[in-house]
């Protein structure tokens, strides 16, 4: 890792301690060859603020706390917008581009009704206010957020993986299930199929698995479950076939996957980049919103 990327990575970690993303993923995104990096350093040459632009997306913009309210953020945003315009784009968004360091602008502000909220320390509306004051708006018809669950609070012990509940069996997928799982995701949320169509998920690695719901020989639901060395486990890409919704399959998948993470020694369980409505689903298992995202966009 170059000194520049190391400094950017350290800046990211200092300013966004509440965002859960693998170190390798962050470093890979910051190292992308198409990034335009705008820096601000103090008199000692230390990096105190930066903007990372890729295409029409501002992947990151932040200033260390002790240097804020000095015009540095406005300077970085101005230069970032200039880079987007120079590349020929007529609008700019913050967060999701070829990938994302964070889905949008972290904030305590939500634009729609929500439930099951417990914000992480340091999450406030200052960043979203900054962008809104400069012409950006929330470009979505729902809230977007992450959810976190301290697994010391998990207390739902009724069922185990391998059990059949209300006629639906819940188990981990094997190699022979791969096509059936992808057929399920094609029906439920087709954009998830590419994530499920990966060899490593079906090789029996206890750290990365697919929990499925099946009726007879039909896979009717799927959920990805991952453990990490950091002690934070993740679940994601929930998929339930449309014909089988309303049977609490998603709820059971969530609870069983969370129990698995607890039993594997994870301290917290995490959901990344979800949206309004799912706060109730995942909240029923114990997850709470720890940070909202303004899906910021501005047209030139």
Buried (B, 14 or more C-beta within 10 A) or exposed (E): EEEBBEBBBEBBEEBBEBBBBBEEEBBEBBBEEEBBBBBBEEEEEEBBBBBBBBBBBBBBBBBBEEBBEEEBBEBBBBBBBEBBBEBEBEEBBBBBBEEBBBBBBBBBBBBBEBEBBEBBEEBEBBBBBBBBEBEBBBBBEBBBBBBBBEBEEBEBEEBEBEEEBEEBBBBBBEEEBBEBBBBBBBBBBEEBBEBBBEEEBBEEEEEBBBBBBBBEEEBBBBBBBBBBEEEBBBBBBBBBBEEBEEBBBBBBBBBBBBBBBBEBEBEBBBBBBBBBEBBEBBBBBBBBBBBBBBBBBBEE
